[in-house]
C-alpha cells in the first residue's frame, strides 16, 4: 500500500504517462474525423452509389489492414524491451525485421487483392453501381498496403522508443493530407471515387516518409549501429518474431469475429435495433479511442521495464496508468449516465431509434469501468511480448461471448449487449489471473 501511495504522489510517473498517452489520444481523434470528411465529400456527389461504393471498398481495406495490425503491437513491445535493456543491436534488428515482414505481407496482399475483391463483390447483395465503385476504390487503395503496413512498424518502433510525439504527428499529418487531397481530387478536380482512393494512397506514403525521417533523427541522435549483414539481421531471432505476430494475429481475428457478429446479429433484430446499436457502438468506439492512448503508454512503459528487468518500474507503470484510466472511465460513466439522452439525440433525431437506444443505454454506462481493464492488461502483455497468453485469453473471452449469447437468446438485444459486456470483462479477468500467477511464480519477466 505504501508503494502505491508513493507512486501516486510521484509527479514524474504522472508526467511520463501523460507524455505517452495524450499524444496518442489526440492522434486517434483524427481517425473518425477523416471518416466524416470522406463521407461528406463523397456524399455530396450526384449519386448515392458513389458513397456506397466508397463505404464498401473502404470497409474491406480497413478490415484487411486492421487484421495485420499485429505488426504495430509486436514492434512496440520488442522495441521497448530493447530500449529497457539498452540493446542497440536488438533495437535495429526489430525495425528491420518488422519492415521486411510488412513488405512481404504487402506483396502477398497485392498479388491476390483483385481475386479477393472479385470474390467478395460476387457474393455481395449491393447494387451493380455500388459494386463497381467499391471494386474501383478497393483496387486503388490496395496499392497503399506497402506504406500502410510499414507505417504500423514505424509507429510501433517510435512508440517503443518512448517517443509519442512522432507517432502523433505521423497520424495527424497522414489524415490532414488525406483530407486536403480529398477536397482537391474530388471537389475541385471531380475525380469522384478514384480521387478519394488516390488521396488515401498518397497520404499513406506521405506518412511513411515522415516516419522514416523521425527514425533517422533518432538513429543519429542515439548513434545506433549500421547493419552490415542484412540477412543475418532479419534471420536472427526470426522464429520468436513470427510466433509473436502469429499469436497476436489470431487474437485480433477473434476480436474482429465478435464485433462483426455483434453487428450482424443486431441487424437480424430489425432496422430500429441495428440503428440503435450503431449509435451506442459509436460511443463504445469513442471509449476505445481514449483508452487506446493509455494502453499505448502502458505498452511502452511496461516493455522498457521488462527489458530492464525492473519489477519496481513495472509496478510504477501499471499503477500510474491504471489510476488515470480509472479517473477517465469514471468521468465517462458519469457523462453517459447523466447526459446519455442528450448525446443520443445529437446522433439521431428519429424518435423510434432514439427510444430504442435509450432502452439499451445502461449497458453503455457500464462499459467504461468494465472495459478499461482489458485495454490496460492488453498493454501490459503487449509490452511484455506475451502473445500466447493474449491469444488464449481472447479465445476464452470469445467463447464466453457466444455462450452468454446462447443462454440469453430469449433476451433479444439485451442479451447481445450482456454478451459484449461479458466478453470485455472476461478479457480483463483472464489476463489478470495469468499475470497474477506468473508474477507469484516469478515467471513474468521470462
Secondary structure, DSSP 8 states (H G I E B T S, - for coil): -HHHHHHHT-HHHHHHHHHHHHHHHHHHHHHHHHHHHHHHHHHTSS-HHHHHHHHHHHHHHHHHHHHTTHHHHHHHHHHHHHHHTT-HHHHHHHHHHHHHHHHHHHHHHHHHHHHHHHHHHHH--S-HHHHHHHHHHHHHHGGGHHHHHHHHHHHHHHHHTT-HHHHHHHHHHHHHHHHHHHIIIIIIS--HHHHHHHHHHHHHHHHHHHHHHHHHHHHHHTT----S-HHHHHHTTHHHHHHHHHHHHHHHHHHHHHHHHHHHHHHTT-HHHHHHHHHHHHHHHHHHHHHHHHHHHHHHHHHHHHHTT-HHHHHHHHHHHHHHHHHHHHHHHHHHHHHHHHHHHHH---HHHHHHHHHHHHHHHHHHHHHHHHHHHHHHHHHTT-HHHHHHHHHHHHHHHHHHHHHTGGGTHHHHHHHHHHHHHHHHHHHHHHHHHHHHTT-TT-
